[in-house]
Amino acid sequence: MRRANGLLGVALQTAALTAAGLLVAFLALPPLALVLRIPVGSVLSRFAEPVVLEALRLSLLTSLAATALVMLLGLPLAYALVSRSLRGRRLIETLIDLPMVLPPTVAGAGLLFAFGRAGLLGGALGALGISIPFTTVAVVLAQTFVAAPFFVSTVVAGLREVEPRYLELAATLRASPSTTFVRVMLPLSLPSILAGAGMAWARALGEFGATITFAGNLPGVTRTLPLAVYTALQSDLEAAVSLSVVLLVVSFVVLLGLRGSGIGALPRRVRAPRRAG
C-alpha cells in the first residue's frame, strides 16, 4: 500500500513538473522567436531611422505622462480603498479592475463615446473648444485607462500590509489621517508604489487596442511603438520584428529590474522595534 502511494506520488509530481515545463516553454517560445528572427545589429540599426525615433519618442512621452497621471490620481484612491469608512468598496474595486479584463477595442470605444464629439462629455468639451479624440492627449488617456488598475491594486496591497501598530501609535500621538498617510503609510509602502508605477508604465508603453480605437494611428501624433509595429507588419516585416524586439526587451528589463531589486514583491509587514531593556 505504501509502495502504491509512493508510486502515485511520483507520478503526480512528474505530471505536475511536465505541465509546468510545457507552460513555461509555451510562454517563452514567442519572445524567443522574435529575438532569433533577425540579427541584433539589424535591430540596433533601426534606431537611426526617423520613423522609429519618432514612435519611440512619442511612446516614452505619453507613457510617462500616463504613469504620472495614474500615480497622481491613484494614490488618493488607494488610500481611500484601505479606509474602513469607505462605502461601496467592492463596487469601486470592481470598476478599477474592469479595464484589466475588457477587450482593448471595447475600452477604446468606451473612451470614444465618453470623450468624442457625440460622447457624454463631447458637448461640454466642444463648447470649450477642446477636441480629444485622435490627438496625443487621447493616447495618454487610453494608456491611463488600461494602466491604472496595475498601479492601484499594487498600492492597495502594499498599504494593507503596513503594520497596524504604527497606525495605532500615530493615532495616540493625535496625528491626522493625512499626516499618518504621508509620514507613516507612504514610506512603509514605498516598494509597492514603485512596483505599481513600474507595472503601470510598462503596460502604458505596450498599449495598442484602446489607443488605435480612440486616438487613431497618425504619424508623429498618435503612432506609438505598438502602432508602429502594426503598421510595419503590412509593408516591412523586418522593421516590425525590430520594433517588437525593442518593446519586448524594454518590458522584460522593467519586470526583471523590479523583481531583482525586491520592489516587485509585496512588502512584508514591518514589525515594531523592540524596546531596549
Beta strands, then each sheet from edge to edge (+ up, - down):
end
